[in-house]
Amino acid sequence: MKKINFKIILKLLSFIFLIEACAFSLCLPVALIYNEPLSPLLLSILVAIIPYLIFMNLVKTKIKDEIQTHEAIISVVSGWFLMALLGVLPYIFSGSIPHFVNAFFESASGFTTTGSSILTNIEALPKSILFWRSMTHWVGGIGIISLVIIILPSLDIGGYRIFSLESSLQEKIHPRIKTVGRSLLIIYLLLTISQTILMMLGGMNLYESLNHSFSTVATGGFSPKNTSLANYSPYIQYITTIFSVFAAMNFLVHYNILIGNFKKAFANEEFRFYIKAIVISGLFVMAILLVQTDKSVENAFRSSFFYVVSITCGTGFATEDYMLWPTAAWVTMFLLISVGGCTGSTSGGIKMARHLIVLRNIKSLIYKTIHQNGVYPIKFNGFTLSEENNRTIISFVLLYFVVFVAMSFLLIIDGLDVPGAASSAATSLANVGPGIGSVGPVSNFAHLHDFSKVVMSFGMIIGRLELLTFFALLTPAFWKF
């Protein structure tokens, strides 16, 4: 095997500094409009741009079209940690979040589109810093789309290539990766602009519309308001719900819809399973609310589907405290935390495709028990999964729950109550946001000890990296040449 070319890794990481410097710059107009100090953002830009210029001048190597798997994995894992580290700068320099662990938690939560927060009074922060906070979602969302549609399938990490069989890299949106990325960026922008306009039509001002659109399209959940979406109109809540559903769809399905290939888009088995899961879960929770509370039909419908979508898709917005709902309803919310949206989306969690494949494995096992000589291959989008890919997906699901249990145990040791520890581990690993118990939808994570915040921060990044990408680095075999 060829040795790892660390010059290529360094050059790739240098672009993270440039991206963040540009993102910091986009917050400057907000600071000017609201007469806020520019120095926190200018200092952040300076700290980010200097390493970029140094690395670009020192590392003269050219990045080839295809880099080695080892180099790509190191770059991806390092890149996410670097993004979160740089993201603390505006919080620290402005004094909004002076404690590093808290700032790192908020930054990691932003870039991984988790949406968990340690802030107890969000509206006390400068608007430019809150704009940066929401922008971390949007920038992270772009990174996630690149990761799960372009990088992971091309490396076949964790059997991810099978999720691209129907419509992406094997049939190629376009033979050039740059064009693929450009197409996805256009779709991402269209969703953001469309939601912003619709929010403004509902009476929300431009600043708040942009903040909420950044969070929704990235399935994040940060809001510039202490009460999230609770004090906004039903219209705003419906728009957010609809765009959350869009955001957690495979962006390649979006692409097929955009070019008018509806047959191919709606033939996607994961997409159909995803819609069914939302509808069934929403109706189930709605029935509970209608029977056991005094909510009207419309209120029960809106509340149930808002939260089912918010938790499943990972947006994590809040309109009320679902911990006050009947037990069966909020337990359903907890169970939905790890479900996740579609692969190839900004959503976190296990993902619908993996759930579908696990269910088909169970079905196949039952059939083989009845008909021992029968052959029941596992299929996905018309393709038969190889034993290797099938085993990889089952292993991923098992590893996911092992990591969940380990994180829960660490949080319990640090003093967090069992429901809070379990939901904190689940929500960070699945990049969702709210949990249950002491970290429910109207609470936050400020009361956690620093150790727990660090565990959760790492959980957010590990979860966003689809576990196997991160754990590959920890294996001795990865470093043998």
C-alpha positions as CSV (number, residue, x, y, z in Angstrom):
1,M,0.0,0.0,0.0
2,K,1.1,3.5,-0.7
3,K,2.1,5.6,2.3
4,I,-0.2,8.3,3.6
5,N,0.5,11.6,2.0
6,F,0.1,14.0,4.9
7,K,0.7,17.0,2.6
8,I,-2.6,16.2,0.8
9,I,-4.3,15.9,4.1
10,L,-2.9,19.3,5.3
11,K,-3.9,21.0,2.0
12,L,-7.5,19.6,2.3
13,L,-7.7,20.8,5.9
14,S,-6.5,24.2,4.9
15,F,-9.7,24.7,3.0
16,I,-11.6,24.3,6.3
17,F,-9.9,27.4,7.5
18,L,-10.9,29.3,4.3
19,I,-14.5,28.1,4.5
20,E,-14.8,29.2,8.1
21,A,-13.2,32.6,7.4
22,C,-15.8,33.1,4.6
23,A,-18.6,32.1,7.0
24,F,-17.4,34.5,9.6
25,S,-17.4,37.2,7.0
26,L,-21.0,36.6,6.2
27,C,-21.9,37.6,9.7
28,L,-20.4,41.0,9.5
29,P,-23.4,42.6,7.7
30,V,-25.6,41.5,10.6
31,A,-23.3,43.1,13.1
32,L,-23.3,46.3,11.1
33,I,-27.1,46.4,10.7
34,Y,-27.6,45.9,14.5
35,N,-24.7,48.2,15.5
36,E,-22.8,45.4,17.2
37,P,-19.0,45.1,17.7
38,L,-17.2,43.8,14.7
39,S,-14.0,42.8,16.5
40,P,-15.2,39.3,17.5
41,L,-15.8,38.4,13.9
42,L,-12.8,40.2,12.5
43,L,-10.5,38.4,15.0
44,S,-12.2,35.1,14.1
45,I,-11.5,35.8,10.4
46,L,-7.9,36.6,11.2
47,V,-7.3,33.5,13.2
48,A,-8.8,31.4,10.4
49,I,-7.3,33.0,7.4
50,I,-3.6,33.1,8.6
51,P,-3.2,29.3,8.9
52,Y,-4.9,28.9,5.5
53,L,-2.4,31.3,3.8
54,I,0.5,29.6,5.6
55,F,-0.5,26.0,4.7
56,M,-1.3,26.9,1.1
57,N,2.2,28.4,0.6
58,L,4.0,25.7,2.5
59,V,2.2,22.8,0.9
60,K,2.8,22.9,-2.9
61,T,1.5,19.5,-3.7
62,K,-1.4,19.1,-6.1
63,I,-4.6,17.2,-5.0
64,K,-5.3,14.5,-7.5
65,D,-8.9,13.6,-8.6
66,E,-8.8,10.5,-6.4
67,I,-6.9,10.3,-3.1
68,Q,-6.2,7.2,-1.1
69,T,-8.9,5.9,1.3
70,H,-6.7,6.4,4.3
71,E,-6.0,10.0,3.4
72,A,-9.7,10.7,2.8
73,I,-10.7,9.1,6.2
74,I,-8.1,11.1,8.1
75,S,-9.1,14.3,6.3
76,V,-12.8,13.8,6.9
77,V,-12.5,13.0,10.6
78,S,-9.9,15.7,11.3
79,G,-12.0,18.2,9.2
80,W,-15.0,17.8,11.4
81,F,-13.1,18.3,14.6
82,L,-11.3,21.2,13.1
83,M,-14.6,22.8,12.1
84,A,-15.9,22.5,15.6
85,L,-12.7,24.0,17.1
86,L,-12.7,27.0,14.8
87,G,-16.4,27.5,15.4
88,V,-15.8,28.4,19.0
89,L,-13.9,31.6,18.1
90,P,-16.9,34.1,17.8
91,Y,-18.4,32.7,21.0
92,I,-15.1,33.2,22.9
93,F,-14.1,36.5,21.4
94,S,-17.5,38.1,21.9
95,G,-17.7,36.8,25.5
96,S,-21.1,35.2,24.6
97,I,-19.8,31.7,25.7
98,P,-16.5,32.4,27.5
99,H,-16.1,28.8,28.8
100,F,-14.3,26.7,26.2
101,V,-16.1,23.4,26.9
102,N,-19.5,25.1,26.5
103,A,-18.4,26.9,23.4
104,F,-17.1,23.7,21.8
105,F,-20.3,21.9,22.7
106,E,-22.4,24.7,21.0
107,S,-20.1,24.7,18.0
108,A,-20.0,20.9,17.6
109,S,-23.8,20.9,18.0
110,G,-24.1,23.5,15.3
111,F,-21.8,22.0,12.7
112,T,-23.1,18.4,13.2
113,T,-26.7,19.9,13.0
114,T,-27.6,18.4,16.4
115,G,-29.2,21.5,17.8
116,S,-28.6,20.7,21.5
117,S,-27.6,23.8,23.5
118,I,-26.0,25.0,26.7
119,L,-27.5,28.5,26.4
120,T,-30.1,29.4,29.1
121,N,-30.9,32.8,27.6
122,I,-30.5,32.7,23.9
123,E,-31.9,36.1,23.2
124,A,-29.3,37.8,25.4
125,L,-26.6,37.0,22.8
126,P,-25.7,39.5,20.0
127,K,-27.7,38.9,16.8
128,S,-24.6,38.5,14.8
129,I,-23.4,35.7,17.1
130,L,-26.8,34.1,16.9
131,F,-26.6,34.4,13.1
132,W,-23.2,32.6,13.3
133,R,-24.8,30.0,15.5
134,S,-27.5,29.2,12.9
135,M,-25.0,29.4,10.1
136,T,-22.9,26.6,11.7
137,H,-25.9,24.4,10.9
138,W,-26.1,25.5,7.3
139,V,-22.4,25.2,6.7
140,G,-22.4,21.8,8.5
141,G,-25.3,20.7,6.3
142,I,-23.3,21.3,3.2
143,G,-20.4,19.3,4.7
144,I,-22.8,16.4,5.5
145,I,-24.2,16.3,2.0
146,S,-20.7,16.2,0.6
147,L,-19.8,13.5,3.1
148,V,-22.7,11.1,2.6
149,I,-23.3,11.5,-1.1
150,I,-19.8,12.1,-2.6
151,I,-17.2,10.9,-0.1
152,L,-18.6,7.8,1.7
153,P,-20.2,6.1,-1.3
154,S,-17.0,6.5,-3.3
155,L,-15.0,4.9,-0.5
156,D,-17.7,2.3,0.3
157,I,-17.3,3.0,4.0
158,G,-19.9,1.1,6.1
159,G,-21.6,-0.3,3.0
160,Y,-22.6,3.2,2.0
161,R,-22.3,2.5,-1.7
162,I,-25.5,0.5,-1.7
163,F,-27.5,3.6,-0.8
164,S,-26.2,5.1,-4.1
165,L,-27.1,2.2,-6.3
166,E,-30.5,3.6,-7.4
167,S,-29.5,7.0,-8.5
168,S,-26.2,8.5,-7.6
169,L,-22.6,7.6,-8.2
170,Q,-23.1,4.3,-10.1
171,E,-25.5,5.9,-12.5
172,K,-23.7,9.3,-12.1
173,I,-25.8,12.5,-11.9
174,H,-22.9,13.8,-14.0
175,P,-19.5,12.3,-14.7
176,R,-17.7,15.0,-12.8
177,I,-17.9,15.2,-9.0
178,K,-17.7,19.0,-9.1
179,T,-20.9,19.1,-11.1
180,V,-22.5,16.7,-8.6
181,G,-21.5,19.0,-5.7
182,R,-22.8,22.1,-7.6
183,S,-26.2,20.4,-8.3
184,L,-26.6,19.5,-4.6
185,L,-25.6,23.1,-3.6
186,I,-28.2,24.5,-5.9
187,I,-30.9,22.3,-4.4
188,Y,-29.7,23.2,-0.9
189,L,-29.9,26.9,-1.8
190,L,-33.3,26.6,-3.4
191,L,-34.7,24.9,-0.2
192,T,-33.2,27.6,2.0
193,I,-34.5,30.5,-0.1
194,S,-37.9,29.0,-0.6
195,Q,-38.4,28.5,3.2
196,T,-37.1,32.0,4.0
197,I,-39.7,33.6,1.6
198,L,-42.5,31.5,2.9
199,M,-41.5,32.3,6.5
200,M,-41.6,36.0,5.7
201,L,-45.0,35.6,4.1
202,G,-46.1,34.3,7.5
203,G,-45.0,37.5,9.3
204,M,-41.5,36.5,10.4
205,N,-38.8,39.1,9.7
206,L,-35.9,38.4,7.4
207,Y,-33.4,37.9,10.2
208,E,-35.5,35.3,12.0
209,S,-36.6,33.7,8.7
210,L,-32.9,33.2,7.6
211,N,-32.0,31.8,11.0
212,H,-34.8,29.3,11.1
213,S,-34.3,28.3,7.4
214,F,-30.6,27.7,8.0
215,S,-31.6,25.4,10.9
216,T,-34.4,23.6,9.1
217,V,-32.7,22.8,5.8
218,A,-29.7,21.5,7.7
219,T,-32.1,19.6,10.1
220,G,-30.4,21.4,13.0
221,G,-32.8,23.1,15.4
222,F,-31.1,26.3,16.6
223,S,-33.5,29.2,17.0
224,P,-32.7,32.8,17.9
225,K,-35.7,32.6,20.3
226,N,-35.7,31.2,23.8
227,T,-39.0,29.5,23.1
228,S,-37.9,28.1,19.7
229,L,-41.1,28.1,17.5
230,A,-43.6,28.0,20.4
231,N,-44.7,31.6,20.0
232,Y,-45.0,31.5,16.2
233,S,-48.2,31.0,14.3
234,P,-49.5,27.5,13.2
235,Y,-48.6,28.6,9.6
236,I,-44.9,28.9,10.6
237,Q,-45.0,25.6,12.4
238,Y,-46.5,23.9,9.4
239,I,-43.9,25.4,7.0
240,T,-41.2,24.2,9.3
241,T,-42.6,20.7,9.4
242,I,-42.9,20.5,5.6
243,F,-39.4,21.7,5.0
244,S,-38.0,19.4,7.7
245,V,-39.5,16.5,5.8
246,F,-37.8,17.9,2.6
247,A,-34.5,18.3,4.3
248,A,-34.4,14.7,5.6
249,M,-35.0,13.3,2.1
250,N,-32.1,11.9,0.1
251,F,-30.9,14.9,-1.9
252,L,-30.6,12.7,-5.0
253,V,-34.3,12.2,-4.8
254,H,-34.6,16.0,-4.8
255,Y,-32.4,16.1,-7.9
256,N,-34.6,13.6,-9.7
257,I,-37.7,15.7,-8.8
258,L,-35.9,18.8,-9.9
259,I,-35.1,17.4,-13.4
260,G,-38.6,16.0,-13.7
261,N,-37.7,12.3,-13.3
262,F,-40.6,11.7,-10.8
263,K,-40.8,8.0,-11.6
264,K,-37.2,7.4,-10.5
265,A,-37.6,9.7,-7.4
266,F,-40.7,7.9,-6.1
267,A,-39.4,4.5,-6.9
268,N,-36.8,5.0,-4.2
269,E,-37.7,2.4,-1.5
270,E,-36.1,4.3,1.3
271,F,-38.1,7.4,0.5
272,R,-41.4,5.5,0.5
273,F,-40.5,3.8,3.8
274,Y,-39.6,7.2,5.2
275,I,-42.9,8.8,4.4
276,K,-44.8,5.7,5.7
277,A,-42.9,5.8,9.0
278,I,-43.7,9.5,9.5
279,V,-47.4,9.1,8.7
280,I,-47.9,6.0,10.9
281,S,-46.0,7.5,13.8
282,G,-47.7,10.9,13.5
283,L,-51.2,9.3,13.4
284,F,-50.3,7.1,16.4
285,V,-49.2,10.0,18.5
286,M,-52.2,12.1,17.3
287,A,-54.6,9.3,18.4
288,I,-53.0,9.3,21.9
289,L,-53.4,13.1,22.2
290,L,-57.0,13.1,21.0
291,V,-58.0,10.3,23.4
292,Q,-56.0,11.3,26.5
293,T,-55.8,15.1,26.3
294,D,-58.2,18.0,25.6
295,K,-56.5,19.1,22.4
296,S,-58.6,19.9,19.3
297,V,-58.2,17.8,16.2
298,E,-56.1,20.5,14.4
299,N,-53.9,21.0,17.5
300,A,-53.4,17.3,18.0
301,F,-52.6,16.9,14.3
302,R,-50.1,19.8,14.2
303,S,-48.4,18.9,17.5
304,S,-48.0,15.2,16.8
305,F,-46.7,15.6,13.3
306,F,-44.5,18.6,14.2
307,Y,-42.7,16.6,16.8
308,V,-42.7,13.3,15.0
309,V,-41.0,15.1,12.0
310,S,-38.8,17.2,14.3
311,I,-37.4,14.2,16.1
312,T,-37.3,11.7,13.2
313,C,-35.7,14.2,10.8
314,G,-33.4,15.6,13.5
315,T,-34.5,19.3,13.3
316,G,-35.2,19.3,17.0
317,F,-37.4,22.4,17.1
318,A,-39.8,22.8,20.0
319,T,-43.4,24.2,20.2
320,E,-44.4,22.7,23.6
321,D,-43.1,20.3,26.3
322,Y,-44.0,16.8,25.1
323,M,-42.9,15.5,28.5
324,L,-46.3,16.8,29.6
325,W,-48.0,14.5,27.1
326,P,-49.3,11.0,28.0
327,T,-46.5,8.6,28.7
328,A,-47.0,6.6,25.5
329,A,-46.6,9.8,23.4
330,W,-43.3,11.0,24.9
331,V,-41.9,7.5,25.0
332,T,-42.6,7.4,21.2
333,M,-40.6,10.6,20.9
334,F,-37.7,8.9,22.7
335,L,-37.9,5.8,20.4
336,L,-37.9,8.0,17.3
337,I,-34.6,9.8,18.3
338,S,-32.3,7.2,16.7
339,V,-34.5,6.4,13.7
340,G,-33.1,9.2,11.4
341,G,-34.2,10.4,8.0
342,C,-32.9,9.2,4.6
343,T,-29.3,8.5,3.6
344,G,-27.9,11.3,1.5
345,S,-29.6,13.9,3.6
346,T,-28.6,16.3,6.4
347,S,-30.4,14.1,8.9
348,G,-28.6,12.0,11.5
349,G,-29.5,8.7,13.2
350,I,-29.4,5.1,11.9
351,K,-31.3,6.1,8.7
352,M,-34.4,4.7,7.2
353,A,-32.5,2.5,4.6
354,R,-30.7,0.6,7.4
355,H,-34.0,0.1,9.3
356,L,-35.6,-1.2,6.1
357,I,-32.7,-3.7,5.5
358,V,-32.8,-4.9,9.1
359,L,-36.5,-5.5,8.8
360,R,-35.9,-7.5,5.6
361,N,-33.3,-9.5,7.3
362,I,-35.8,-10.4,10.0
363,K,-38.4,-11.3,7.4
364,S,-35.8,-13.5,5.5
365,L,-34.9,-15.2,8.8
366,I,-38.5,-16.0,9.5
367,Y,-39.1,-17.4,6.0
368,K,-35.9,-19.5,6.3
369,T,-37.2,-20.9,9.6
370,I,-40.4,-22.0,7.9
371,H,-38.8,-23.1,4.6
372,Q,-35.3,-24.2,5.5
373,N,-34.3,-24.9,1.8
374,G,-35.7,-21.6,0.6
375,V,-33.4,-18.8,-0.7
376,Y,-34.5,-15.3,0.3
377,P,-32.0,-12.6,-0.8
378,I,-32.1,-9.2,0.8
379,K,-32.9,-6.6,-1.9
380,F,-32.8,-2.8,-1.9
381,N,-34.0,-0.6,-4.7
382,G,-34.1,-3.6,-7.0
383,F,-30.5,-4.7,-6.2
384,T,-29.6,-7.8,-4.3
385,L,-27.3,-7.0,-1.4
386,S,-24.1,-8.9,-1.2
387,E,-23.4,-10.8,2.0
388,E,-20.6,-8.4,2.8
389,N,-22.7,-5.3,2.4
390,N,-25.6,-6.9,4.4
391,R,-23.2,-7.9,7.2
392,T,-21.7,-4.4,7.3
393,I,-25.1,-2.8,7.7
394,I,-26.1,-5.2,10.5
395,S,-22.8,-4.6,12.2
396,F,-23.3,-0.8,11.9
397,V,-26.6,-1.0,13.7
398,L,-25.1,-3.2,16.4
399,L,-22.1,-0.8,16.8
400,Y,-24.5,2.1,17.0
401,F,-26.3,0.6,20.0
402,V,-23.0,-0.4,21.6
403,V,-21.7,3.2,21.4
404,F,-25.1,4.4,22.7
405,V,-24.9,2.2,25.8
406,A,-21.3,3.1,26.4
407,M,-22.1,6.8,26.2
408,S,-25.1,6.4,28.4
409,F,-23.0,4.6,31.0
410,L,-20.4,7.4,31.0
411,L,-23.1,10.1,31.4
412,I,-24.6,8.1,34.3
413,I,-21.2,7.8,36.0
414,D,-20.9,11.6,35.7
415,G,-24.1,12.0,37.7
416,L,-26.8,12.4,35.1
417,D,-30.2,10.7,35.7
418,V,-30.9,7.5,33.7
419,P,-33.6,9.0,31.4
420,G,-31.5,12.1,30.9
421,A,-28.3,10.1,30.2
422,A,-30.0,7.7,27.8
423,S,-31.7,10.5,25.8
424,S,-28.6,12.7,25.9
425,A,-26.5,9.8,24.4
426,A,-29.2,9.1,21.9
427,T,-29.8,12.7,20.8
428,S,-26.1,13.5,20.4
429,L,-25.3,10.3,18.5
430,A,-28.3,10.8,16.3
431,N,-27.7,14.6,15.9
432,V,-31.3,15.4,17.0
433,G,-31.3,17.9,19.9
434,P,-33.9,17.5,22.6
435,G,-34.2,14.4,24.8
436,I,-36.4,13.4,27.7
437,G,-36.2,13.9,31.5
438,S,-33.9,16.7,32.5
439,V,-32.9,17.4,28.9
440,G,-36.4,17.6,27.4
441,P,-37.6,19.9,24.7
442,V,-38.0,23.0,27.0
443,S,-34.7,22.3,28.9
444,N,-31.1,22.5,27.8
445,F,-27.7,20.9,28.6
446,A,-26.2,23.7,30.7
447,H,-26.5,21.8,33.9
448,L,-24.3,18.9,32.6
449,H,-20.8,18.6,34.0
450,D,-17.9,19.4,31.6
451,F,-17.1,15.7,31.3
452,S,-20.6,15.0,30.1
453,K,-20.5,17.9,27.6
454,V,-17.2,16.6,26.2
455,V,-18.7,13.1,25.8
456,M,-21.7,14.5,24.1
457,S,-19.6,16.7,21.8
458,F,-17.6,13.8,20.7
459,G,-20.8,11.7,20.3
460,M,-22.2,14.4,18.0
461,I,-19.1,14.3,15.7
462,I,-18.8,10.5,15.8
463,G,-22.5,10.1,15.0
464,R,-22.1,12.6,12.1
465,L,-19.1,10.6,10.8
466,E,-21.3,7.5,10.6
467,L,-19.3,5.7,13.4
468,L,-17.2,3.4,11.1
469,T,-15.4,6.3,9.6
470,F,-14.2,7.4,13.0
471,F,-13.5,3.9,14.5
472,A,-11.5,2.9,11.4
473,L,-8.8,5.4,12.7
474,L,-8.6,3.5,16.0
475,T,-7.8,0.1,14.5
476,P,-4.1,-0.9,14.3
477,A,-4.7,-2.2,10.8
478,F,-5.4,1.3,9.6
479,W,-1.9,2.4,10.4
480,K,-0.1,-0.7,9.0
481,F,1.6,-0.3,5.6
